[in-house]
Amino acid sequence: MVATQTEQLPAGVAFVAEREGVREYRLANDLKILLVENRVAPVVTFLVLYRVGSRNEAVGHTGATHLLEHMMFKGTPTFNKDRNTQIAATLQKIGADFNATTWYDRTNYFETVPSDQLELAVRLEADRMRNSFIADADRQSEMTVVRNELERGQNEPTMVLDEAVYATAFREHPYHHPTIGWRADVENVPTARLKEFYDTFYHPNNATVIVVGDFDPDGALALITRHFATLPATAAPIPEVYTDEPPQEGERRIVVRRAGELAHVQIAHHTPAVLGQTRVLSNTELAARAAEPPAENDIYPLVVLSAALAHGLTSRLYQALVERQLAVSVTSNCDQFRDPGLFNVYATVKPGVEPRAVEEVILRELRAAGEEGLAESEVEKAKQQILAQVAYNRDGTASVAMQMSEAEAVADWRFYMDYAANVARVTPADVRRVARAYFHEDNRTVGYFMPKQANGNGAGRTDDR
């Protein structure tokens, strides 16, 4: 089916756009629908993306999105334990692969099912969009599960340090707090507060439905219309995030001392959001920017720079740290978030080496990237690594649906479509420019994880400034 403006669509469905096999529609309640046919196997992935994540939380109910992710598997009046129609059991009976995930900018719920079972997936997701049990007994039981998950994370030094660095780098923007939430909030958030959060954000006008796989487009649209069109949009606008993180005015440093085996160093610099913006955008502003992206977007050379610096055995930081026996491992990452994020370098320090020595090497390489630039061969290799990973991530219906949902959460599906081409256009001059622009002291947060010995003393020394 090739959608056109004059095509006969189900009542209440509007065609919006089509490009390279992706078709976008809207229901009257503003539910966004993306259809991507892939007939390679007789399966279909059905995913519902909600534009709500930890960026939409505040102190007192941090972790609410993640806790609700767990609770929305507890049932609805249609799918529940008493009727022997629990969500998980119902999906398992048809051999579905299903799950849900929460992150800073979004939550998604998804299932990959046999092609002839698409209606069940549609009916189930439409039902729990507005009819989920948000019961106190379920909150108490799931709270213990989430708390156990949180405690496991607190036993991972890299996660503990990352949490501390983000909380230090972001003082005002809600990226300050972790997606799983602060422990006191997870343990004490009232069920009524979770219900209020659910009733605020889980609506068709705050969601995108993504269907990828072996399905009939006319039939899929009819199913989605039948089950989702009856759900009303919110009477009031969905609350928006408007808290900008002010420019950092001087280096920040944080030291975490806890039980552990090895020291870790993390160095972070503030960077733009995924569409190159340096401030929080409203939903309307974001949609306009996503529809017509800026010609110059620093996020792509930053992603290439990250790969060149620390991805692979021949990368600059691996050669400077691991090969020289200063670190056990080193990696880097450039956030691709809806709002401005961080460029992080992570290093696990080799026993007997001072973290300061590792930090100095990292900073030296970051300075060199801005002052001297990278060789064209380094940039090209990094680009090929990224493009290969992009291709790998687009293999299979579930992977495509997940990648599209990430793009929808931070921009829209066009970001997914254009990603490889935008990476391929990055030049060595672009990489040098962004390194100079962002890798400076006033924009930097440095974190150390220092393992404690059994007697409580630090296992190593750090020369704090």
HELIX and SHEET records of a PDB file:
HELIX    1   1 SER A   54  ASN A   56  5                                   3    
HELIX    2   2 ALA A   64  MET A   71  1                                   8    
HELIX    3   3 ILE A   87  LYS A   93  1                                   7    
HELIX    4   4 SER A  115  GLN A  117  5                                   3    
HELIX    5   5 LEU A  118  ASN A  131  1                                  14    
HELIX    6   6 ASP A  136  GLN A  154  1                                  19    
HELIX    7   7 PRO A  157  ALA A  169  1                                  13    
HELIX    8   8 PRO A  174  HIS A  176  5                                   3    
HELIX    9   9 ARG A  183  ASN A  188  1                                   6    
HELIX   10  10 THR A  191  PHE A  201  1                                  11    
HELIX   11  11 PRO A  204  ASN A  206  5                                   3    
HELIX   12  12 PRO A  217  PHE A  228  1                                  12    
HELIX   13  13 ASN A  283  ALA A  291  1                                   9    
HELIX   14  14 ILE A  299  ALA A  310  1                                  12    
HELIX   15  15 ARG A  316  LEU A  317  1                                   2    
HELIX   16  16 TYR A  318  VAL A  322  3                                   5    
HELIX   17  17 PRO A  355  GLU A  371  1                                  17    
HELIX   18  18 GLU A  376  ASN A  393  1                                  18    
HELIX   19  19 THR A  397  VAL A  410  1                                  14    
HELIX   20  20 TRP A  413  ALA A  424  1                                  12    
HELIX   21  21 PRO A  428  TYR A  438  1                                  11    
HELIX   22  22 GLU A  441  ASN A  443  5                                   3    
SHEET    1   A 7 VAL A  13  ARG A  19  0                                        
SHEET    2   A 7 VAL A  22  LEU A  27 -1                                        
SHEET    3   A 7 LYS A  32  GLU A  37 -1                                        
SHEET    4   A 7 ALA A 207  GLY A 213  1                                        
SHEET    5   A 7 VAL A  43  TYR A  50 -1                                        
SHEET    6   A 7 THR A 107  PRO A 114 -1                                        
SHEET    7   A 7 ASP A  97  THR A 102 -1                                        
SHEET    1   B 5 ARG A 252  ALA A 259  0                                        
SHEET    2   B 5 ARG A 444  LYS A 452  1                                        
SHEET    3   B 5 HIS A 264  THR A 271 -1                                        
SHEET    4   B 5 GLY A 341  VAL A 349 -1                                        
SHEET    5   B 5 ALA A 327  CYS A 334 -1                                        
END                                                                             
